Amino acid sequence: MVHERVFHGAGELATEVARAIELFTRLDRVIVGIGPGSYTGLRVGIATAFGLSLATDCQRIGCPSILGFAENDYHSDW
């Protein structure tokens, strides 16, 4: 099962992580976007994913942030 959340600010991150931990008895992996993105946002996200994977003994995976979009066509005509 995939648990995916969208939030708008680092202040919501801890709440969403806590909700994920409550929903699942065991995490298999944590996947985090590694950029492009805002420098501070990436650092917070990566550090959180790293800590969560260490605390739960699950696999951690970093992937280019663009792969988080459902679309297969990533270019624009503008």
Secondary structure, DSSP 8 states (H G I E B T S, - for coil): -------SSGGGHHHHHHHHHHH-S---EEEEE-SSS-HHHHHHHHHHHHHHHHHHT-EEEEE-GGGGSS-S------
